[in-house]
Amino acid sequence: MGAIVIEAISPQEMLARHKAAGGIWADPPSRDTRMQNVDEALQLGAPLVFRYRNRKIVARPLPFHAGVRLMQLAEAAEDAANRKDWPEYAKHAGEAMRVCWQHAGHPRLPRWVQRLRRNPFRDASIAEVREILSFFGRCQMLSLAGTPSTTGRARRRT
């Protein structure tokens, strides 16, 4: 097995080696590249609007754990509906509607205020529950992976 040799080379030599190797790094990036997908990037943080019984409801991005919980509840409710186990369906659908309503409302509205407001989803029909779960399933999920709150501070090496 050969040894790995690390050597310092100039940028010109690096470009020459890339060109000789071929592939995606053969040509340096051009200076006249233009930004693309600007509208999509700006929409990432924009709140989504949902119409429910002629009422406009704004949805904030879901925390990752709430999104996974919502998918689990939606699957359990669908299974209960297929088995025609209506008490079980009501339990899972009701919990899912509570999670949906908890994460509805404008992103600047504190979550505790949202919990005080009356939940319009609590008396939704089966078709409306499917529509609500479909909408909230498409909401962006936020993950805290990689942020200082989950990884802790980097330790200073001495």
GROMACS elastic network, one bead per residue, 0.5 to 0.9 nm:
[ bonds ]
;  ai    aj funct       b0    kb
    9    12     6  0.82099   500
    9    13     6  0.61800   500
    9    14     6  0.66493   500
   10    13     6  0.52061   500
   10    14     6  0.63180   500
   10    15     6  0.88018   500
   11    15     6  0.62303   500
   11    16     6  0.86069   500
   12    15     6  0.51541   500
   12    16     6  0.62092   500
   12    17     6  0.87002   500
   13    16     6  0.50045   500
   13    17     6  0.62219   500
   13    18     6  0.86443   500
   14    17     6  0.51391   500
   14    18     6  0.62167   500
   14    19     6  0.86275   500
   15    18     6  0.50314   500
   15    19     6  0.60936   500
   15    20     6  0.85671   500
   15    25     6  0.82494   500
   15    26     6  0.74101   500
   15    27     6  0.80124   500
   15    28     6  0.75314   500
   16    19     6  0.50986   500
   16    20     6  0.61922   500
   16    21     6  0.86596   500
   16    26     6  0.83027   500
   17    20     6  0.50375   500
   17    21     6  0.61586   500
   17    22     6  0.86363   500
   17    26     6  0.84054   500
   18    21     6  0.50580   500
   18    22     6  0.61418   500
   18    23     6  0.79750   500
   18    24     6  0.88007   500
   18    25     6  0.57778   500
   18    26     6  0.50706   500
   18    27     6  0.79692   500
   19    22     6  0.51693   500
   19    23     6  0.80314   500
   19    25     6  0.70556   500
   19    27     6  0.66713   500
   20    26     6  0.73053   500
   21    25     6  0.83312   500
   21    26     6  0.70646   500
   22    25     6  0.67124   500
   22    27     6  0.84820   500
   23    26     6  0.56639   500
   23    27     6  0.86898   500
   24    27     6  0.72069   500
   25    28     6  0.67576   500
   25    29     6  0.86746   500
   27    30     6  0.84688   500
   29    32     6  0.87573   500
   29    33     6  0.79517   500
   30    33     6  0.61168   500
   35    38     6  0.68080   500
   36    39     6  0.84292   500
   36    40     6  0.89629   500
   37    40     6  0.52576   500
   37    41     6  0.61811   500
   37    42     6  0.86911   500
   38    41     6  0.51282   500
   38    42     6  0.62048   500
   38    43     6  0.86549   500
   39    42     6  0.51402   500
   39    43     6  0.62064   500
   39    44     6  0.89435   500
   40    43     6  0.50797   500
   40    44     6  0.65781   500
   41    44     6  0.54616   500
   41    45     6  0.82396   500
   42    45     6  0.67537   500
   42    46     6  0.72542   500
   43    47     6  0.81993   500
   44    47     6  0.84739   500
   44   140     6  0.76912   500
   45    60     6  0.87918   500
   45    61     6  0.77273   500
   45   140     6  0.84390   500
   46    60     6  0.82982   500
   46    61     6  0.86442   500
   47    58     6  0.63259   500
   47    59     6  0.57921   500
   47    60     6  0.54450   500
   47    61     6  0.71057   500
   47   106     6  0.71304   500
   47   107     6  0.71160   500
   47   139     6  0.88246   500
   48    57     6  0.84146   500
   48    58     6  0.56874   500
   48    59     6  0.52768   500
   48    60     6  0.69671   500
   48    61     6  0.83375   500
   48   139     6  0.73675   500
   49    56     6  0.65822   500
   49    57     6  0.57023   500
   49    59     6  0.62075   500
   50    55     6  0.81488   500
   50    56     6  0.58299   500
   50    57     6  0.50506   500
   50    58     6  0.61087   500
   50    59     6  0.72831   500
   50   132     6  0.84761   500
   50   135     6  0.74361   500
   51    54     6  0.60181   500
   51    55     6  0.54700   500
   51    57     6  0.60654   500
   51    58     6  0.86816   500
   52    55     6  0.51543   500
   52    56     6  0.65151   500
   52    57     6  0.70968   500
   52   120     6  0.85698   500
   52   121     6  0.85762   500
   52   128     6  0.84059   500
   52   132     6  0.83153   500
   53    56     6  0.84255   500
   57   104     6  0.67773   500
   57   105     6  0.64477   500
   57   106     6  0.83634   500
   58   104     6  0.58228   500
   58   106     6  0.55429   500
   58   107     6  0.82894   500
   59    62     6  0.83352   500
   59   100     6  0.85558   500
   59   101     6  0.87043   500
   59   103     6  0.64178   500
   59   105     6  0.54815   500
   59   106     6  0.64570   500
   59   107     6  0.75321   500
   59   136     6  0.76957   500
   59   139     6  0.75943   500
   60   103     6  0.60676   500
   60   104     6  0.58797   500
   60   105     6  0.64668   500
   60   106     6  0.61346   500
   60   107     6  0.50848   500
   60   108     6  0.88850   500
   60   139     6  0.77776   500
   60   140     6  0.83190   500
   61   103     6  0.76351   500
   61   104     6  0.87913   500
   61   107     6  0.78302   500
   61   136     6  0.89973   500
   61   139     6  0.59369   500
   61   140     6  0.50883   500
   61   141     6  0.57541   500
   61   142     6  0.65410   500
   62    65     6  0.81465   500
   62    66     6  0.62046   500
   62    67     6  0.58431   500
   62   103     6  0.65430   500
   62   136     6  0.82378   500
   62   139     6  0.66750   500
   62   140     6  0.62154   500
   62   142     6  0.59962   500
   62   143     6  0.89504   500
   63    66     6  0.53395   500
   63    67     6  0.62883   500
   63    68     6  0.88325   500
   63   103     6  0.87293   500
   63   140     6  0.85743   500
   63   141     6  0.55718   500
   63   143     6  0.64315   500
   63   144     6  0.83694   500
   64    67     6  0.51142   500
   64    68     6  0.63021   500
   64    69     6  0.86010   500
   64   140     6  0.89245   500
   64   141     6  0.51752   500
   64   142     6  0.51797   500
   64   143     6  0.50793   500
   64   144     6  0.78644   500
   65    68     6  0.51870   500
   65    69     6  0.60863   500
   65    70     6  0.85242   500
   65   141     6  0.86406   500
   65   142     6  0.88049   500
   65   143     6  0.81857   500
   66    70     6  0.59893   500
   66    71     6  0.86118   500
   66    99     6  0.72645   500
   66   100     6  0.89251   500
   66   103     6  0.86395   500
   66   141     6  0.84033   500
   67    70     6  0.50290   500
   67    71     6  0.62774   500
   67    72     6  0.86733   500
   67   136     6  0.82505   500
   67   137     6  0.72030   500
   67   139     6  0.85416   500
   67   140     6  0.87294   500
   67   141     6  0.62781   500
   67   142     6  0.86899   500
   68    71     6  0.51317   500
   68    72     6  0.62622   500
   68    73     6  0.86995   500
   68   141     6  0.89428   500
   69    72     6  0.50556   500
   69    73     6  0.61663   500
   69    74     6  0.85610   500
   69    96     6  0.82661   500
   69    99     6  0.84453   500
   70    73     6  0.50979   500
   70    74     6  0.60278   500
   70    75     6  0.85472   500
   70    95     6  0.87448   500
   70    96     6  0.59018   500
   70    97     6  0.89113   500
   70    99     6  0.69848   500
   70   100     6  0.78033   500
   70   133     6  0.78509   500
   70   136     6  0.83524   500
   70   137     6  0.76215   500
   71    74     6  0.51038   500
   71    75     6  0.61919   500
   71    76     6  0.86385   500
   71    96     6  0.87218   500
   71   133     6  0.83286   500
   71   137     6  0.71785   500
   72    75     6  0.52599   500
   72    76     6  0.62463   500
   72    77     6  0.86616   500
   72    96     6  0.89664   500
   73    76     6  0.50422   500
   73    77     6  0.60231   500
   73    78     6  0.85012   500
   73    92     6  0.56195   500
   73    93     6  0.69745   500
   73    95     6  0.73366   500
   73    96     6  0.57514   500
   74    77     6  0.51254   500
   74    78     6  0.61039   500
   74    79     6  0.85868   500
   74    92     6  0.73654   500
   74    93     6  0.70327   500
   74    96     6  0.67709   500
   74   130     6  0.83078   500
   74   133     6  0.68396   500
   75    78     6  0.51197   500
   75    79     6  0.61714   500
   75    80     6  0.86249   500
   75    92     6  0.89481   500
   76    79     6  0.51222   500
   76    80     6  0.61751   500
   76    81     6  0.86295   500
   76    88     6  0.85485   500
   76    89     6  0.76063   500
   76    92     6  0.64274   500
   76    93     6  0.83821   500
   77    80     6  0.50845   500
   77    81     6  0.61400   500
   77    82     6  0.86303   500
   77    88     6  0.73736   500
   77    90     6  0.76657   500
   77    91     6  0.80173   500
   77    92     6  0.51581   500
   77    93     6  0.55800   500
   77    96     6  0.85680   500
   78    81     6  0.50716   500
   78    82     6  0.61856   500
   78    83     6  0.86661   500
   78    89     6  0.74713   500
   78    92     6  0.89655   500
   78    93     6  0.87083   500
   78   130     6  0.87975   500
   79    82     6  0.51261   500
   79    83     6  0.63009   500
   79    84     6  0.85255   500
   79    85     6  0.86807   500
   79    89     6  0.80455   500
   80    83     6  0.50905   500
   80    84     6  0.59636   500
   80    85     6  0.51236   500
   80    86     6  0.68276   500
   80    87     6  0.85151   500
   80    88     6  0.59916   500
   80    90     6  0.88077   500
   80    92     6  0.84246   500
   81    85     6  0.61036   500
   81    86     6  0.66087   500
   81    88     6  0.83431   500
   81    89     6  0.58546   500
   81   126     6  0.88074   500
   82    85     6  0.77712   500
   83    86     6  0.84354   500
   84    87     6  0.89575   500
   84    88     6  0.88786   500
   84    89     6  0.80156   500
   85    88     6  0.55812   500
   85    89     6  0.61720   500
   85    90     6  0.87747   500
   86    90     6  0.59750   500
   86    91     6  0.85107   500
   87    90     6  0.51156   500
   87    91     6  0.62754   500
   87    92     6  0.88422   500
   88    91     6  0.51007   500
   88    92     6  0.63348   500
   88    93     6  0.84739   500
   89    92     6  0.53233   500
   89    93     6  0.58010   500
   89    94     6  0.81229   500
   90    93     6  0.51955   500
   90    94     6  0.56479   500
   90    95     6  0.83407   500
   91    94     6  0.53039   500
   91    95     6  0.62693   500
   91    96     6  0.86899   500
   92    95     6  0.51936   500
   92    96     6  0.61354   500
   92    97     6  0.86282   500
   93    97     6  0.60757   500
   93    98     6  0.85476   500
   93   122     6  0.88034   500
   93   126     6  0.87633   500
   93   129     6  0.71824   500
   94    97     6  0.51008   500
   94    98     6  0.62144   500
   94    99     6  0.87422   500
   94   121     6  0.84589   500
   94   122     6  0.64089   500
   94   123     6  0.87290   500
   95    98     6  0.50310   500
   95    99     6  0.63465   500
   95   100     6  0.86817   500
   96    99     6  0.51218   500
   96   100     6  0.61696   500
   96   101     6  0.86411   500
   96   129     6  0.87405   500
   96   133     6  0.78152   500
   97   101     6  0.60646   500
   97   102     6  0.84248   500
   97   119     6  0.82235   500
   97   120     6  0.89970   500
   97   121     6  0.57948   500
   97   122     6  0.63009   500
   97   124     6  0.85964   500
   97   129     6  0.75826   500
   97   132     6  0.80282   500
   97   133     6  0.80848   500
   98   101     6  0.52100   500
   98   102     6  0.60415   500
   98   103     6  0.87358   500
   98   119     6  0.74252   500
   98   121     6  0.77553   500
   98   122     6  0.74546   500
   99   102     6  0.50743   500
   99   103     6  0.64549   500
   99   104     6  0.87535   500
  100   103     6  0.53789   500
  100   104     6  0.62201   500
  100   121     6  0.82811   500
  100   132     6  0.78836   500
  100   133     6  0.77765   500
  100   136     6  0.67848   500
  101   105     6  0.78745   500
  101   114     6  0.76679   500
  101   115     6  0.78664   500
  101   119     6  0.61898   500
  101   120     6  0.79728   500
  101   121     6  0.71214   500
  102   105     6  0.80504   500
  102   111     6  0.69597   500
  102   112     6  0.86191   500
  102   114     6  0.62212   500
  102   115     6  0.59875   500
  102   119     6  0.85755   500
  103   106     6  0.89507   500
  103   107     6  0.87622   500
  103   111     6  0.74252   500
  103   114     6  0.79531   500
  103   136     6  0.89882   500
  104   107     6  0.82668   500
  104   111     6  0.88040   500
  104   114     6  0.75077   500
  104   136     6  0.89814   500
  105   108     6  0.82951   500
  105   109     6  0.65216   500
  105   110     6  0.87791   500
  105   111     6  0.82588   500
  105   114     6  0.67011   500
  106   109     6  0.52973   500
  106   110     6  0.85264   500
  107   110     6  0.75868   500
  107   111     6  0.85809   500
  108   111     6  0.88535   500
  109   112     6  0.85321   500
  109   113     6  0.69906   500
  109   114     6  0.73350   500
  110   113     6  0.55198   500
  110   114     6  0.68254   500
  111   114     6  0.50799   500
  111   115     6  0.64941   500
  112   115     6  0.51687   500
  112   116     6  0.66716   500
  113   116     6  0.52733   500
  113   117     6  0.67896   500
  114   117     6  0.53639   500
  114   118     6  0.83947   500
  114   119     6  0.88973   500
  115   118     6  0.77780   500
  115   119     6  0.82227   500
  116   119     6  0.88025   500
  118   121     6  0.89966   500
  118   122     6  0.89606   500
  119   122     6  0.58823   500
  119   123     6  0.87329   500
  120   123     6  0.69261   500
  120   124     6  0.77789   500
  121   124     6  0.52333   500
  121   125     6  0.89212   500
  121   128     6  0.84474   500
  121   129     6  0.78297   500
  121   132     6  0.82831   500
  124   127     6  0.79397   500
  124   128     6  0.55345   500
  124   129     6  0.59055   500
  125   128     6  0.50725   500
  125   129     6  0.60648   500
  125   130     6  0.86582   500
  126   129     6  0.50664   500
  126   130     6  0.63458   500
  126   131     6  0.87254   500
  127   130     6  0.51708   500
  127   131     6  0.63095   500
  127   132     6  0.87130   500
  128   132     6  0.60289   500
  128   133     6  0.84604   500
  129   132     6  0.50942   500
  129   133     6  0.60232   500
  129   134     6  0.83812   500
  130   133     6  0.51975   500
  130   134     6  0.59806   500
  130   135     6  0.85835   500
  131   134     6  0.50483   500
  131   135     6  0.61976   500
  131   136     6  0.87057   500
  132   135     6  0.51419   500
  132   136     6  0.61877   500
  132   137     6  0.83399   500
  133   136     6  0.51865   500
  133   137     6  0.57529   500
  133   138     6  0.85644   500
  134   137     6  0.50393   500
  134   138     6  0.64727   500
  135   138     6  0.53289   500
  135   139     6  0.67605   500
  136   139     6  0.50886   500
  136   140     6  0.85282   500
  137   140     6  0.81548   500
  137   141     6  0.88728   500
  138   141     6  0.86289   500
  143   146     6  0.85430   500
  143   147     6  0.89706   500
  144   147     6  0.56754   500
  144   148     6  0.85920   500
  144   149     6  0.74124   500
  144   150     6  0.66073   500
  145   148     6  0.86782   500
  145   149     6  0.85485   500
  145   150     6  0.62966   500
  145   151     6  0.75707   500
  146   149     6  0.81582   500
  146   150     6  0.65263   500
  146   151     6  0.60403   500
  147   150     6  0.56846   500
  147   151     6  0.61573   500
  147   152     6  0.80439   500
  148   151     6  0.51118   500
  148   152     6  0.50734   500
  148   153     6  0.60158   500
  148   154     6  0.85250   500
  149   152     6  0.59049   500
  149   153     6  0.82366   500
  151   154     6  0.81925   500
  152   155     6  0.88489   500
